[in-house]
Amino acid sequence: NICPKIKPKKSYLYITEFILNLMNSIIKLLRPAQWLKNTFIFLPIFFNHRILSFEELASALCTFIAFSFAASSVYCFNDIRDVEADKLHPKKRMRPIASGKITLVQAYTTMVACIIIALVLLYLLPAGEIRNKTSFGIIIYYILNLFYCTTLKHIAIIDTFIIAIGFVIRVLVGGFSTATWISQWIVLMTFLLALFLAFAKRRDDVLIFQTSGKKMRKNIVRYNLTFLNNAIAIIAAMTMICYIMWTMENDVIERFNTQYLYITSIFVLLGIMRYMQLTIVDEKSGSPTNIIRKDRFIHLCIAGWITTFTIIIYL
């Protein structure tokens, strides 16, 4: 009499556990932590005094979510393509597909579902030029990154430039979705900062190759520490100079009605120097997202920059 009551309970628990594990694996496949990169979409309205506009903030938020699902679709495709290489990587082997927690069919299904969700969210944007330009920007990003996953990421230097262009597209899409003017300086700074982070990440791949002999990327032999250290230093200097020049430009001073934006340069310099320290001294540049999420020094730099910038231009 007891057995019939126990079996359904065990079956229910098994199914529940299976569903929860599958959902957890799908969430990991989507890499929601990487959505932090898509906050660049909010830069146009922040730099143009329109972050407090509910209508434009809502459009930017909708675009942010749509872009995030489109990016997650690319992550799915990338993990499907790199499943064999990921199995050899000390960290990437724990990814859902490489570890066997997600099947290829489930991965392809998730990939298609993400792009459908992105398209549906784009439909919520105001009809006309805003929706068309925003959709076009995200589609260009999607196609470019599919080519990146299949071909472009195997070409040294080009791979890092494609990553940087992806960040520029984020900024442009943020401007399109809110009908906000985008300064060429913002585009340049975004490109240089993203390029800086990309080269820092390649440095981590070189270190893994030197210590283990395993090629995390086919093009890793076209990089070495000397080249990457010089590239990181040059781009860091260019980024800093570009930011200072932007804060002192007459058009920017008139637009924000203040000549004190240069004060925020201290936090930009601190953040860049701290990231270089983590990259070259501590050798922890494998995941820029994790560094930005976990390093308290960088948190203080970002908080100081946002606070100072907000006080200067808004108050």
C-alpha positions as CSV (number, residue, x, y, z in Angstrom):
1,N,0.0,0.0,0.0
2,I,2.9,2.4,0.6
3,C,4.8,1.8,-2.7
4,P,2.2,3.3,-5.0
5,K,2.3,6.5,-3.0
6,I,6.1,6.8,-3.0
7,K,6.6,6.1,-6.8
8,P,4.7,9.2,-8.0
9,K,6.5,11.4,-5.6
10,K,9.9,10.1,-6.7
11,S,8.9,10.5,-10.3
12,Y,7.7,14.1,-9.7
13,L,10.9,15.0,-7.9
14,Y,13.0,13.5,-10.7
15,I,11.1,15.5,-13.4
16,T,11.3,18.7,-11.3
17,E,15.0,18.3,-10.8
18,F,15.5,17.6,-14.5
19,I,13.6,20.7,-15.6
20,L,15.4,22.9,-13.1
21,N,18.8,21.5,-14.2
22,L,17.9,22.1,-17.8
23,M,16.7,25.6,-17.1
24,N,19.9,26.4,-15.2
25,S,22.0,25.0,-18.1
26,I,20.1,27.1,-20.6
27,I,20.6,30.2,-18.6
28,K,24.3,29.5,-18.4
29,L,24.3,29.0,-22.2
30,L,22.7,32.5,-22.6
31,R,25.6,34.0,-20.6
32,P,23.5,36.7,-18.9
33,A,26.6,38.0,-17.2
34,Q,27.8,39.1,-20.6
35,W,24.7,41.3,-21.0
36,L,26.7,43.9,-18.9
37,K,28.4,44.8,-22.2
38,N,25.1,45.9,-23.6
39,T,24.8,48.8,-21.1
40,F,26.8,50.8,-23.7
41,I,23.3,51.2,-25.3
42,F,22.5,53.7,-22.6
43,L,25.5,55.9,-23.2
44,P,23.9,58.2,-25.9
45,I,21.0,59.3,-23.6
46,F,23.4,59.6,-20.6
47,F,25.8,61.9,-22.4
48,N,22.9,63.9,-23.9
49,H,21.1,64.8,-20.6
50,R,18.2,62.5,-21.5
51,I,18.6,59.6,-19.1
52,L,15.7,60.9,-17.0
53,S,13.3,60.9,-19.9
54,F,10.9,58.0,-19.3
55,E,10.0,57.5,-22.9
56,E,13.6,57.4,-24.1
57,L,14.7,55.3,-21.2
58,A,12.0,52.8,-21.9
59,S,13.1,52.6,-25.6
60,A,16.7,52.1,-24.5
61,L,15.7,49.4,-22.0
62,C,13.6,47.6,-24.7
63,T,16.6,47.8,-27.1
64,F,18.9,46.6,-24.3
65,I,16.8,43.4,-23.7
66,A,16.4,42.8,-27.5
67,F,20.1,43.2,-28.1
68,S,20.9,40.9,-25.2
69,F,18.8,38.1,-26.6
70,A,20.4,38.6,-30.0
71,A,23.8,38.4,-28.4
72,S,22.8,35.3,-26.5
73,S,21.8,33.7,-29.8
74,V,25.3,34.3,-31.1
75,Y,26.8,32.8,-27.9
76,C,24.7,29.7,-28.5
77,F,26.0,29.5,-32.1
78,N,29.6,30.1,-30.9
79,D,29.4,27.3,-28.3
80,I,27.9,24.9,-30.8
81,R,30.8,25.7,-33.3
82,D,33.5,25.5,-30.6
83,V,32.3,22.5,-28.6
84,E,35.4,20.4,-29.3
85,A,37.8,23.1,-28.6
86,D,36.0,24.1,-25.5
87,K,36.4,20.6,-24.1
88,L,40.2,21.2,-24.0
89,H,40.0,24.6,-22.4
90,P,40.6,24.7,-18.6
91,K,37.6,26.9,-18.0
92,K,35.4,26.7,-21.1
93,R,35.1,22.9,-20.7
94,M,32.5,23.6,-18.0
95,R,30.2,25.3,-20.5
96,P,26.8,23.6,-20.9
97,I,27.4,22.1,-24.4
98,A,31.0,21.1,-23.8
99,S,30.1,19.5,-20.5
100,G,27.2,17.6,-22.0
101,K,24.5,19.3,-20.0
102,I,22.9,20.7,-23.1
103,T,22.4,18.7,-26.4
104,L,23.1,20.2,-29.8
105,V,19.3,20.1,-30.5
106,Q,18.5,22.0,-27.3
107,A,21.3,24.5,-28.1
108,Y,20.0,25.2,-31.7
109,T,16.4,25.5,-30.3
110,T,17.6,28.0,-27.7
111,M,19.5,29.9,-30.4
112,V,16.4,30.3,-32.6
113,A,14.2,31.2,-29.7
114,C,16.5,34.0,-28.6
115,I,16.5,35.7,-32.0
116,I,12.7,35.4,-32.2
117,I,12.4,37.0,-28.8
118,A,14.7,39.8,-29.9
119,L,12.6,40.5,-33.0
120,V,9.4,40.6,-31.0
121,L,10.9,43.1,-28.6
122,L,12.1,45.3,-31.5
123,Y,8.5,45.4,-32.7
124,L,7.6,47.2,-29.4
125,L,9.7,50.2,-30.4
126,P,8.0,53.2,-32.1
127,A,7.2,52.4,-35.7
128,G,9.1,54.2,-38.4
129,E,12.7,55.3,-38.6
130,I,13.5,54.5,-35.0
131,R,12.4,50.8,-35.3
132,N,14.0,50.4,-38.7
133,K,17.4,51.8,-37.8
134,T,17.5,49.9,-34.5
135,S,16.5,46.7,-36.1
136,F,19.1,47.2,-38.9
137,G,21.8,47.8,-36.4
138,I,21.1,44.7,-34.4
139,I,20.8,42.6,-37.6
140,I,24.2,43.9,-38.8
141,Y,25.7,43.0,-35.3
142,Y,24.1,39.5,-35.6
143,I,25.4,38.8,-39.1
144,L,28.9,40.2,-38.3
145,N,29.2,38.0,-35.3
146,L,28.1,34.9,-37.1
147,F,30.9,35.6,-39.5
148,Y,33.2,36.2,-36.5
149,C,32.3,32.8,-35.0
150,T,32.9,31.0,-38.3
151,T,35.9,32.8,-39.9
152,L,36.9,36.2,-38.6
153,K,38.0,35.1,-35.1
154,H,40.7,33.0,-36.6
155,I,42.4,36.1,-38.2
156,A,44.8,37.8,-35.7
157,I,44.2,41.5,-35.0
158,I,41.0,41.4,-37.2
159,D,39.3,39.3,-34.4
160,T,39.9,42.1,-31.8
161,F,38.7,44.8,-34.2
162,I,35.5,42.9,-34.8
163,I,34.9,42.8,-31.1
164,A,35.5,46.6,-30.8
165,I,33.2,47.2,-33.7
166,G,30.5,45.3,-31.9
167,F,30.7,47.8,-29.0
168,V,30.4,50.7,-31.4
169,I,27.3,49.1,-32.8
170,R,25.8,48.9,-29.3
171,V,26.3,52.7,-28.9
172,L,24.9,53.4,-32.4
173,V,21.9,51.2,-31.7
174,G,21.3,53.0,-28.4
175,G,21.3,56.3,-30.3
176,F,19.0,55.0,-33.0
177,S,16.4,53.7,-30.5
178,T,16.2,57.0,-28.7
179,A,16.7,59.3,-31.7
180,T,19.8,60.7,-29.9
181,W,22.7,62.4,-31.5
182,I,26.0,60.5,-31.0
183,S,29.3,62.4,-30.9
184,Q,32.2,61.0,-32.9
185,W,34.2,61.2,-29.7
186,I,31.9,58.8,-28.0
187,V,32.3,56.4,-30.9
188,L,36.1,56.7,-30.9
189,M,36.3,56.2,-27.1
190,T,34.0,53.2,-27.2
191,F,36.0,51.6,-30.0
192,L,39.4,52.2,-28.3
193,L,38.2,51.0,-24.9
194,A,36.7,47.8,-26.4
195,L,39.9,47.2,-28.3
196,F,41.9,47.6,-25.1
197,L,39.8,45.0,-23.4
198,A,40.0,42.6,-26.3
199,F,43.8,42.7,-26.5
200,A,44.0,42.2,-22.7
201,K,41.8,39.1,-23.1
202,R,44.1,37.8,-25.9
203,R,47.0,38.1,-23.5
204,D,45.3,35.6,-21.2
205,D,45.0,33.1,-24.1
206,V,48.8,33.6,-24.8
207,L,49.6,32.8,-21.2
208,I,47.5,29.6,-21.3
209,F,49.3,28.6,-24.5
210,Q,52.7,29.2,-23.0
211,T,52.0,27.3,-19.8
212,S,50.0,24.4,-21.1
213,G,50.8,24.3,-24.9
214,K,47.1,24.3,-25.7
215,K,45.9,26.6,-28.4
216,M,42.7,28.2,-27.2
217,R,42.4,29.9,-30.5
218,K,43.8,29.0,-33.9
219,N,45.4,32.4,-34.3
220,I,47.1,32.5,-30.9
221,V,50.5,31.8,-32.5
222,R,50.2,35.2,-34.2
223,Y,50.3,36.9,-30.8
224,N,52.9,37.1,-28.1
225,L,53.3,38.9,-24.8
226,T,55.6,41.6,-26.2
227,F,53.2,42.5,-29.0
228,L,50.2,42.5,-26.7
229,N,51.9,44.5,-23.9
230,N,52.8,47.2,-26.4
231,A,49.4,47.2,-28.0
232,I,47.6,47.4,-24.7
233,A,49.8,50.3,-23.6
234,I,49.4,52.2,-26.9
235,I,45.6,51.8,-26.9
236,A,45.3,52.7,-23.2
237,A,47.2,56.0,-23.9
238,M,45.0,56.7,-27.0
239,T,41.9,56.1,-25.0
240,M,42.9,58.5,-22.2
241,I,44.0,61.2,-24.6
242,C,40.8,60.9,-26.6
243,Y,38.7,61.2,-23.4
244,I,40.6,64.3,-22.2
245,M,40.3,65.9,-25.6
246,W,36.5,65.2,-25.6
247,T,36.1,66.9,-22.2
248,M,37.9,70.0,-23.4
249,E,36.2,70.4,-26.8
250,N,34.3,73.7,-27.2
251,D,31.2,72.0,-28.5
252,V,31.1,69.6,-25.5
253,I,31.6,72.5,-23.1
254,E,28.8,74.5,-24.7
255,R,26.5,71.4,-24.8
256,F,26.9,70.6,-21.1
257,N,27.3,74.2,-20.1
258,T,30.4,73.5,-18.0
259,Q,34.1,73.5,-18.4
260,Y,34.8,71.1,-15.5
261,L,34.3,67.7,-17.2
262,Y,38.0,67.2,-17.3
263,I,37.9,66.5,-13.6
264,T,36.3,63.1,-14.4
265,S,39.5,62.1,-16.2
266,I,41.0,61.1,-12.9
267,F,38.6,58.2,-12.6
268,V,39.0,57.1,-16.2
269,L,42.8,57.0,-15.7
270,L,42.5,55.1,-12.4
271,G,40.2,52.5,-14.0
272,I,42.5,52.0,-17.0
273,M,45.6,51.7,-14.9
274,R,43.9,49.3,-12.5
275,Y,42.8,47.1,-15.5
276,M,46.4,47.1,-16.8
277,Q,47.6,46.1,-13.4
278,L,45.2,43.1,-13.3
279,T,46.2,42.2,-16.9
280,I,50.0,42.5,-16.7
281,V,50.9,42.1,-13.0
282,D,48.1,39.8,-11.7
283,E,47.5,38.1,-15.1
284,K,43.8,38.0,-14.7
285,S,42.4,39.3,-17.9
286,G,40.6,36.2,-19.2
287,S,37.2,37.6,-18.6
288,P,36.7,41.4,-18.8
289,T,33.1,40.9,-17.6
290,N,34.1,39.1,-14.5
291,I,36.8,41.7,-13.7
292,I,34.3,44.5,-14.0
293,R,31.7,42.6,-11.9
294,K,34.0,41.6,-9.1
295,D,36.9,44.0,-8.8
296,R,36.1,46.6,-6.0
297,F,38.8,49.0,-7.1
298,I,37.2,49.2,-10.6
299,H,33.7,49.5,-8.9
300,L,35.0,52.6,-7.0
301,C,36.4,54.1,-10.2
302,I,33.1,53.6,-12.1
303,A,31.1,54.9,-9.2
304,G,33.3,57.9,-8.8
305,W,33.1,58.7,-12.5
306,I,29.3,58.3,-12.7
307,T,28.8,60.4,-9.5
308,T,31.2,63.2,-10.6
309,F,29.9,63.3,-14.1
310,T,26.3,63.3,-12.9
311,I,27.0,66.1,-10.5
312,I,28.8,68.2,-13.1
313,I,26.3,67.9,-16.0
314,Y,23.0,67.4,-14.1
315,L,23.3,69.5,-10.9
